[in-house]
Amino acid sequence: MALELVAEIALLAVTVLFAILTVELKKLVHAIVVFCGFGVAMGVLFLLLEAPYAAVFQFSIYAGAITALLLAAEAIVKSGEEGE
């Protein structure tokens, strides 16, 4: 029981750290990668809360699709800036 509590508190701390880093990082690509880590950490928290459907949604949509969309948008914007 105590080990599970320590693991849950550590996961919560990592989730909060990822959330803060997502907002505070200056390089957008780094912020997007940390956002992906935040999505994965939230998915694991949902699994610990025994909400598997919310966890699968979190993994597939936020940690997967939104991250891919943000990275693609960043690549398009970077290529547009180089062409000017």
Jmol script that loads the backbone (N, CA, C; Angstrom):
load data "model"
ATOM      1  N   MET A   1       0.822  -1.195   0.000  1.00  0.00           N
ATOM      2  CA  MET A   1       0.000   0.000   0.000  1.00  0.00           C
ATOM      3  C   MET A   1       0.861   1.251   0.000  1.00  0.00           C
ATOM      4  N   ALA A   2       1.895   1.264   0.826  1.00  0.00           N
ATOM      5  CA  ALA A   2       2.750   2.456   0.916  1.00  0.00           C
ATOM      6  C   ALA A   2       3.527   2.671  -0.379  1.00  0.00           C
ATOM      7  N   LEU A   3       3.953   1.585  -1.007  1.00  0.00           N
ATOM      8  CA  LEU A   3       4.692   1.707  -2.268  1.00  0.00           C
ATOM      9  C   LEU A   3       3.806   2.272  -3.375  1.00  0.00           C
ATOM     10  N   GLU A   4       2.550   1.848  -3.406  1.00  0.00           N
ATOM     11  CA  GLU A   4       1.618   2.389  -4.398  1.00  0.00           C
ATOM     12  C   GLU A   4       1.373   3.876  -4.173  1.00  0.00           C
ATOM     13  N   LEU A   5       1.287   4.290  -2.929  1.00  0.00           N
ATOM     14  CA  LEU A   5       1.077   5.702  -2.619  1.00  0.00           C
ATOM     15  C   LEU A   5       2.276   6.539  -3.038  1.00  0.00           C
ATOM     16  N   VAL A   6       3.469   6.041  -2.784  1.00  0.00           N
ATOM     17  CA  VAL A   6       4.682   6.752  -3.188  1.00  0.00           C
ATOM     18  C   VAL A   6       4.757   6.854  -4.709  1.00  0.00           C
ATOM     19  N   ALA A   7       4.428   5.773  -5.406  1.00  0.00           N
ATOM     20  CA  ALA A   7       4.453   5.793  -6.868  1.00  0.00           C
ATOM     21  C   ALA A   7       3.414   6.768  -7.414  1.00  0.00           C
ATOM     22  N   GLU A   8       2.243   6.812  -6.808  1.00  0.00           N
ATOM     23  CA  GLU A   8       1.198   7.731  -7.271  1.00  0.00           C
ATOM     24  C   GLU A   8       1.594   9.188  -7.028  1.00  0.00           C
ATOM     25  N   ILE A   9       2.179   9.477  -5.896  1.00  0.00           N
ATOM     26  CA  ILE A   9       2.623  10.842  -5.606  1.00  0.00           C
ATOM     27  C   ILE A   9       3.752  11.246  -6.552  1.00  0.00           C
ATOM     28  N   ALA A  10       4.664  10.326  -6.838  1.00  0.00           N
ATOM     29  CA  ALA A  10       5.743  10.626  -7.786  1.00  0.00           C
ATOM     30  C   ALA A  10       5.188  10.886  -9.177  1.00  0.00           C
ATOM     31  N   LEU A  11       4.203  10.102  -9.588  1.00  0.00           N
ATOM     32  CA  LEU A  11       3.586  10.308 -10.899  1.00  0.00           C
ATOM     33  C   LEU A  11       2.842  11.641 -10.958  1.00  0.00           C
ATOM     34  N   LEU A  12       2.194  12.018  -9.886  1.00  0.00           N
ATOM     35  CA  LEU A  12       1.533  13.324  -9.833  1.00  0.00           C
ATOM     36  C   LEU A  12       2.546  14.465  -9.934  1.00  0.00           C
ATOM     37  N   ALA A  13       3.678  14.308  -9.249  1.00  0.00           N
ATOM     38  CA  ALA A  13       4.715  15.339  -9.313  1.00  0.00           C
ATOM     39  C   ALA A  13       5.286  15.456 -10.728  1.00  0.00           C
ATOM     40  N   VAL A  14       5.501  14.326 -11.385  1.00  0.00           N
ATOM     41  CA  VAL A  14       6.002  14.344 -12.766  1.00  0.00           C
ATOM     42  C   VAL A  14       4.977  14.987 -13.699  1.00  0.00           C
ATOM     43  N   THR A  15       3.702  14.710 -13.472  1.00  0.00           N
ATOM     44  CA  THR A  15       2.651  15.306 -14.302  1.00  0.00           C
ATOM     45  C   THR A  15       2.623  16.817 -14.157  1.00  0.00           C
ATOM     46  N   VAL A  16       2.721  17.301 -12.928  1.00  0.00           N
ATOM     47  CA  VAL A  16       2.744  18.748 -12.702  1.00  0.00           C
ATOM     48  C   VAL A  16       4.005  19.366 -13.307  1.00  0.00           C
ATOM     49  N   LEU A  17       5.132  18.686 -13.179  1.00  0.00           N
ATOM     50  CA  LEU A  17       6.379  19.181 -13.771  1.00  0.00           C
ATOM     51  C   LEU A  17       6.258  19.274 -15.290  1.00  0.00           C
ATOM     52  N   PHE A  18       5.686  18.244 -15.926  1.00  0.00           N
ATOM     53  CA  PHE A  18       5.485  18.287 -17.376  1.00  0.00           C
ATOM     54  C   PHE A  18       4.557  19.432 -17.776  1.00  0.00           C
ATOM     55  N   ALA A  19       3.507  19.664 -16.999  1.00  0.00           N
ATOM     56  CA  ALA A  19       2.572  20.746 -17.314  1.00  0.00           C
ATOM     57  C   ALA A  19       3.263  22.101 -17.243  1.00  0.00           C
ATOM     58  N   ILE A  20       4.079  22.297 -16.228  1.00  0.00           N
ATOM     59  CA  ILE A  20       4.796  23.568 -16.087  1.00  0.00           C
ATOM     60  C   ILE A  20       5.819  23.732 -17.207  1.00  0.00           C
ATOM     61  N   LEU A  21       6.549  22.671 -17.512  1.00  0.00           N
ATOM     62  CA  LEU A  21       7.547  22.746 -18.582  1.00  0.00           C
ATOM     63  C   LEU A  21       6.904  23.003 -19.941  1.00  0.00           C
ATOM     64  N   THR A  22       5.720  22.452 -20.169  1.00  0.00           N
ATOM     65  CA  THR A  22       5.032  22.681 -21.440  1.00  0.00           C
ATOM     66  C   THR A  22       4.779  24.159 -21.661  1.00  0.00           C
ATOM     67  N   VAL A  23       4.439  24.862 -20.622  1.00  0.00           N
ATOM     68  CA  VAL A  23       4.133  26.286 -20.741  1.00  0.00           C
ATOM     69  C   VAL A  23       5.398  27.139 -20.758  1.00  0.00           C
ATOM     70  N   GLU A  24       6.413  26.726 -20.019  1.00  0.00           N
ATOM     71  CA  GLU A  24       7.574  27.579 -19.805  1.00  0.00           C
ATOM     72  C   GLU A  24       8.711  27.406 -20.810  1.00  0.00           C
ATOM     73  N   LEU A  25       8.758  26.290 -21.536  1.00  0.00           N
ATOM     74  CA  LEU A  25       9.872  26.078 -22.459  1.00  0.00           C
ATOM     75  C   LEU A  25       9.824  27.068 -23.619  1.00  0.00           C
ATOM     76  N   LYS A  26      10.986  27.561 -24.013  1.00  0.00           N
ATOM     77  CA  LYS A  26      11.065  28.555 -25.078  1.00  0.00           C
ATOM     78  C   LYS A  26      10.991  27.923 -26.468  1.00  0.00           C
ATOM     79  N   LYS A  27      11.612  26.772 -26.645  1.00  0.00           N
ATOM     80  CA  LYS A  27      11.587  26.106 -27.948  1.00  0.00           C
ATOM     81  C   LYS A  27      10.292  25.312 -28.081  1.00  0.00           C
ATOM     82  N   LEU A  28       9.586  25.580 -29.166  1.00  0.00           N
ATOM     83  CA  LEU A  28       8.265  24.998 -29.350  1.00  0.00           C
ATOM     84  C   LEU A  28       8.314  23.477 -29.517  1.00  0.00           C
ATOM     85  N   VAL A  29       9.328  22.979 -30.197  1.00  0.00           N
ATOM     86  CA  VAL A  29       9.432  21.522 -30.393  1.00  0.00           C
ATOM     87  C   VAL A  29       9.629  20.820 -29.056  1.00  0.00           C
ATOM     88  N   HIS A  30      10.438  21.399 -28.189  1.00  0.00           N
ATOM     89  CA  HIS A  30      10.647  20.808 -26.864  1.00  0.00           C
ATOM     90  C   HIS A  30       9.348  20.836 -26.060  1.00  0.00           C
ATOM     91  N   ALA A  31       8.607  21.927 -26.168  1.00  0.00           N
ATOM     92  CA  ALA A  31       7.336  22.026 -25.452  1.00  0.00           C
ATOM     93  C   ALA A  31       6.341  20.981 -25.959  1.00  0.00           C
ATOM     94  N   ILE A  32       6.345  20.720 -27.254  1.00  0.00           N
ATOM     95  CA  ILE A  32       5.433  19.716 -27.814  1.00  0.00           C
ATOM     96  C   ILE A  32       5.799  18.319 -27.322  1.00  0.00           C
ATOM     97  N   VAL A  33       7.077  18.021 -27.255  1.00  0.00           N
ATOM     98  CA  VAL A  33       7.509  16.702 -26.768  1.00  0.00           C
ATOM     99  C   VAL A  33       7.156  16.534 -25.292  1.00  0.00           C
ATOM    100  N   VAL A  34       7.349  17.593 -24.508  1.00  0.00           N
ATOM    101  CA  VAL A  34       6.983  17.525 -23.088  1.00  0.00           C
ATOM    102  C   VAL A  34       5.466  17.409 -22.940  1.00  0.00           C
ATOM    103  N   PHE A  35       4.705  18.051 -23.844  1.00  0.00           N
ATOM    104  CA  PHE A  35       3.251  17.907 -23.835  1.00  0.00           C
ATOM    105  C   PHE A  35       2.850  16.454 -24.072  1.00  0.00           C
ATOM    106  N   CYS A  36       3.580  15.774 -24.934  1.00  0.00           N
ATOM    107  CA  CYS A  36       3.321  14.350 -25.163  1.00  0.00           C
ATOM    108  C   CYS A  36       3.571  13.553 -23.876  1.00  0.00           C
ATOM    109  N   GLY A  37       4.660  13.871 -23.189  1.00  0.00           N
ATOM    110  CA  GLY A  37       4.935  13.226 -21.901  1.00  0.00           C
ATOM    111  C   GLY A  37       3.847  13.501 -20.879  1.00  0.00           C
ATOM    112  N   PHE A  38       3.326  14.726 -20.896  1.00  0.00           N
ATOM    113  CA  PHE A  38       2.215  15.079 -20.014  1.00  0.00           C
ATOM    114  C   PHE A  38       0.981  14.238 -20.327  1.00  0.00           C
ATOM    115  N   GLY A  39       0.701  14.051 -21.614  1.00  0.00           N
ATOM    116  CA  GLY A  39      -0.443  13.234 -22.004  1.00  0.00           C
ATOM    117  C   GLY A  39      -0.289  11.782 -21.570  1.00  0.00           C
ATOM    118  N   VAL A  40       0.911  11.262 -21.700  1.00  0.00           N
ATOM    119  CA  VAL A  40       1.165   9.880 -21.263  1.00  0.00           C
ATOM    120  C   VAL A  40       1.017   9.762 -19.749  1.00  0.00           C
ATOM    121  N   ALA A  41       1.560  10.731 -19.011  1.00  0.00           N
ATOM    122  CA  ALA A  41       1.445  10.701 -17.545  1.00  0.00           C
ATOM    123  C   ALA A  41      -0.016  10.793 -17.109  1.00  0.00           C
ATOM    124  N   MET A  42      -0.797  11.615 -17.788  1.00  0.00           N
ATOM    125  CA  MET A  42      -2.219  11.700 -17.457  1.00  0.00           C
ATOM    126  C   MET A  42      -2.933  10.381 -17.763  1.00  0.00           C
ATOM    127  N   GLY A  43      -2.547   9.743 -18.867  1.00  0.00           N
ATOM    128  CA  GLY A  43      -3.132   8.449 -19.185  1.00  0.00           C
ATOM    129  C   GLY A  43      -2.829   7.401 -18.129  1.00  0.00           C
ATOM    130  N   VAL A  44      -1.612   7.404 -17.635  1.00  0.00           N
ATOM    131  CA  VAL A  44      -1.249   6.459 -16.574  1.00  0.00           C
ATOM    132  C   VAL A  44      -2.036   6.763 -15.302  1.00  0.00           C
ATOM    133  N   LEU A  45      -2.231   8.051 -15.008  1.00  0.00           N
ATOM    134  CA  LEU A  45      -3.054   8.406 -13.845  1.00  0.00           C
ATOM    135  C   LEU A  45      -4.486   7.910 -14.005  1.00  0.00           C
ATOM    136  N   PHE A  46      -5.021   8.010 -15.215  1.00  0.00           N
ATOM    137  CA  PHE A  46      -6.366   7.480 -15.444  1.00  0.00           C
ATOM    138  C   PHE A  46      -6.397   5.965 -15.244  1.00  0.00           C
ATOM    139  N   LEU A  47      -5.334   5.279 -15.654  1.00  0.00           N
ATOM    140  CA  LEU A  47      -5.276   3.830 -15.417  1.00  0.00           C
ATOM    141  C   LEU A  47      -5.234   3.513 -13.922  1.00  0.00           C
ATOM    142  N   LEU A  48      -4.490   4.326 -13.166  1.00  0.00           N
ATOM    143  CA  LEU A  48      -4.446   4.113 -11.718  1.00  0.00           C
ATOM    144  C   LEU A  48      -5.795   4.386 -11.058  1.00  0.00           C
ATOM    145  N   LEU A  49      -6.564   5.276 -11.649  1.00  0.00           N
ATOM    146  CA  LEU A  49      -7.901   5.572 -11.134  1.00  0.00           C
ATOM    147  C   LEU A  49      -8.948   4.595 -11.650  1.00  0.00           C
ATOM    148  N   GLU A  50      -8.493   3.569 -12.369  1.00  0.00           N
ATOM    149  CA  GLU A  50      -9.348   2.518 -12.914  1.00  0.00           C
ATOM    150  C   GLU A  50     -10.394   3.081 -13.880  1.00  0.00           C
ATOM    151  N   ALA A  51      -9.921   3.965 -14.758  1.00  0.00           N
ATOM    152  CA  ALA A  51     -10.764   4.522 -15.814  1.00  0.00           C
ATOM    153  C   ALA A  51     -10.104   4.190 -17.156  1.00  0.00           C
ATOM    154  N   PRO A  52     -10.238   2.952 -17.628  1.00  0.00           N
ATOM    155  CA  PRO A  52      -9.489   2.543 -18.818  1.00  0.00           C
ATOM    156  C   PRO A  52      -9.931   3.257 -20.099  1.00  0.00           C
ATOM    157  N   TYR A  53     -11.219   3.588 -20.215  1.00  0.00           N
ATOM    158  CA  TYR A  53     -11.676   4.273 -21.427  1.00  0.00           C
ATOM    159  C   TYR A  53     -11.098   5.685 -21.498  1.00  0.00           C
ATOM    160  N   ALA A  54     -11.060   6.370 -20.374  1.00  0.00           N
ATOM    161  CA  ALA A  54     -10.460   7.701 -20.346  1.00  0.00           C
ATOM    162  C   ALA A  54      -8.957   7.609 -20.632  1.00  0.00           C
ATOM    163  N   ALA A  55      -8.307   6.562 -20.146  1.00  0.00           N
ATOM    164  CA  ALA A  55      -6.874   6.388 -20.384  1.00  0.00           C
ATOM    165  C   ALA A  55      -6.593   6.139 -21.866  1.00  0.00           C
ATOM    166  N   VAL A  56      -7.392   5.294 -22.488  1.00  0.00           N
ATOM    167  CA  VAL A  56      -7.198   5.016 -23.916  1.00  0.00           C
ATOM    168  C   VAL A  56      -7.446   6.271 -24.737  1.00  0.00           C
ATOM    169  N   PHE A  57      -8.462   7.032 -24.392  1.00  0.00           N
ATOM    170  CA  PHE A  57      -8.728   8.298 -25.076  1.00  0.00           C
ATOM    171  C   PHE A  57      -7.558   9.253 -24.896  1.00  0.00           C
ATOM    172  N   GLN A  58      -7.046   9.337 -23.686  1.00  0.00           N
ATOM    173  CA  GLN A  58      -5.915  10.228 -23.405  1.00  0.00           C
ATOM    174  C   GLN A  58      -4.681   9.818 -24.205  1.00  0.00           C
ATOM    175  N   PHE A  59      -4.392   8.523 -24.236  1.00  0.00           N
ATOM    176  CA  PHE A  59      -3.227   8.046 -24.984  1.00  0.00           C
ATOM    177  C   PHE A  59      -3.391   8.290 -26.486  1.00  0.00           C
ATOM    178  N   SER A  60      -4.551   7.943 -27.011  1.00  0.00           N
ATOM    179  CA  SER A  60      -4.710   7.993 -28.464  1.00  0.00           C
ATOM    180  C   SER A  60      -4.912   9.409 -28.985  1.00  0.00           C
ATOM    181  N   ILE A  61      -5.701  10.213 -28.309  1.00  0.00           N
ATOM    182  CA  ILE A  61      -6.002  11.549 -28.813  1.00  0.00           C
ATOM    183  C   ILE A  61      -4.945  12.557 -28.382  1.00  0.00           C
ATOM    184  N   TYR A  62      -4.740  12.721 -27.092  1.00  0.00           N
ATOM    185  CA  TYR A  62      -3.842  13.782 -26.635  1.00  0.00           C
ATOM    186  C   TYR A  62      -2.371  13.422 -26.821  1.00  0.00           C
ATOM    187  N   ALA A  63      -1.962  12.246 -26.350  1.00  0.00           N
ATOM    188  CA  ALA A  63      -0.556  11.888 -26.462  1.00  0.00           C
ATOM    189  C   ALA A  63      -0.184  11.476 -27.884  1.00  0.00           C
ATOM    190  N   GLY A  64      -1.160  11.118 -28.688  1.00  0.00           N
ATOM    191  CA  GLY A  64      -0.873  10.676 -30.045  1.00  0.00           C
ATOM    192  C   GLY A  64      -1.236  11.688 -31.106  1.00  0.00           C
ATOM    193  N   ALA A  65      -2.529  11.876 -31.310  1.00  0.00           N
ATOM    194  CA  ALA A  65      -2.997  12.685 -32.440  1.00  0.00           C
ATOM    195  C   ALA A  65      -2.680  14.169 -32.288  1.00  0.00           C
ATOM    196  N   ILE A  66      -2.936  14.726 -31.123  1.00  0.00           N
ATOM    197  CA  ILE A  66      -2.682  16.158 -30.932  1.00  0.00           C
ATOM    198  C   ILE A  66      -1.192  16.445 -31.021  1.00  0.00           C
ATOM    199  N   THR A  67      -0.372  15.579 -30.461  1.00  0.00           N
ATOM    200  CA  THR A  67       1.077  15.770 -30.549  1.00  0.00           C
ATOM    201  C   THR A  67       1.551  15.700 -31.995  1.00  0.00           C
ATOM    202  N   ALA A  68       1.043  14.743 -32.750  1.00  0.00           N
ATOM    203  CA  ALA A  68       1.416  14.636 -34.165  1.00  0.00           C
ATOM    204  C   ALA A  68       0.952  15.861 -34.943  1.00  0.00           C
ATOM    205  N   LEU A  69      -0.247  16.339 -34.645  1.00  0.00           N
ATOM    206  CA  LEU A  69      -0.761  17.536 -35.309  1.00  0.00           C
ATOM    207  C   LEU A  69       0.099  18.762 -34.999  1.00  0.00           C
ATOM    208  N   LEU A  70       0.482  18.921 -33.752  1.00  0.00           N
ATOM    209  CA  LEU A  70       1.326  20.059 -33.369  1.00  0.00           C
ATOM    210  C   LEU A  70       2.704  19.977 -34.019  1.00  0.00           C
ATOM    211  N   LEU A  71       3.281  18.783 -34.061  1.00  0.00           N
ATOM    212  CA  LEU A  71       4.588  18.632 -34.703  1.00  0.00           C
ATOM    213  C   LEU A  71       4.499  18.892 -36.202  1.00  0.00           C
ATOM    214  N   ALA A  72       3.433  18.444 -36.848  1.00  0.00           N
ATOM    215  CA  ALA A  72       3.258  18.701 -38.279  1.00  0.00           C
ATOM    216  C   ALA A  72       3.073  20.194 -38.543  1.00  0.00           C
ATOM    217  N   ALA A  73       2.298  20.862 -37.705  1.00  0.00           N
ATOM    218  CA  ALA A  73       2.107  22.303 -37.868  1.00  0.00           C
ATOM    219  C   ALA A  73       3.419  23.049 -37.670  1.00  0.00           C
ATOM    220  N   GLU A  74       4.200  22.634 -36.707  1.00  0.00           N
ATOM    221  CA  GLU A  74       5.509  23.267 -36.478  1.00  0.00           C
ATOM    222  C   GLU A  74       6.426  23.062 -37.680  1.00  0.00           C
ATOM    223  N   ALA A  75       6.410  21.875 -38.264  1.00  0.00           N
ATOM    224  CA  ALA A  75       7.255  21.604 -39.439  1.00  0.00           C
ATOM    225  C   ALA A  75       6.813  22.438 -40.629  1.00  0.00           C
ATOM    226  N   ILE A  76       5.513  22.603 -40.817  1.00  0.00           N
ATOM    227  CA  ILE A  76       5.003  23.401 -41.924  1.00  0.00           C
ATOM    228  C   ILE A  76       5.372  24.865 -41.744  1.00  0.00           C
ATOM    229  N   VAL A  77       5.247  25.356 -40.532  1.00  0.00           N
ATOM    230  CA  VAL A  77       5.585  26.756 -40.267  1.00  0.00           C
ATOM    231  C   VAL A  77       7.078  26.975 -40.460  1.00  0.00           C
ATOM    232  N   LYS A  78       7.901  26.058 -39.998  1.00  0.00           N
ATOM    233  CA  LYS A  78       9.354  26.184 -40.186  1.00  0.00           C
ATOM    234  C   LYS A  78       9.732  26.166 -41.656  1.00  0.00           C
ATOM    235  N   SER A  79       9.105  25.303 -42.454  1.00  0.00           N
ATOM    236  CA  SER A  79       9.443  25.246 -43.873  1.00  0.00           C
ATOM    237  C   SER A  79       8.956  26.498 -44.589  1.00  0.00           C
ATOM    238  N   GLY A  80       7.855  27.094 -44.137  1.00  0.00           N
ATOM    239  CA  GLY A  80       7.374  28.330 -44.730  1.00  0.00           C
ATOM    240  C   GLY A  80       8.279  29.503 -44.421  1.00  0.00           C
ATOM    241  N   GLU A  81       8.883  29.512 -43.247  1.00  0.00           N
ATOM    242  CA  GLU A  81       9.795  30.580 -42.859  1.00  0.00           C
ATOM    243  C   GLU A  81      11.098  30.512 -43.643  1.00  0.00           C
ATOM    244  N   GLU A  82      11.551  29.292 -43.949  1.00  0.00           N
ATOM    245  CA  GLU A  82      12.795  29.135 -44.686  1.00  0.00           C
ATOM    246  C   GLU A  82      12.640  29.541 -46.154  1.00  0.00           C
ATOM    247  N   GLY A  83      11.426  29.441 -46.694  1.00  0.00           N
ATOM    248  CA  GLY A  83      11.182  29.766 -48.088  1.00  0.00           C
ATOM    249  C   GLY A  83      11.147  31.263 -48.356  1.00  0.00           C
ATOM    250  N   GLU A  84      10.961  32.053 -47.310  1.00  0.00           N
ATOM    251  CA  GLU A  84      10.838  33.513 -47.506  1.00  0.00           C
ATOM    252  C   GLU A  84      12.163  34.174 -47.702  1.00  0.00           C
TER     253      GLU A  84
END
end "model"
wireframe off; spacefill off
backbone 0.3
color backbone group
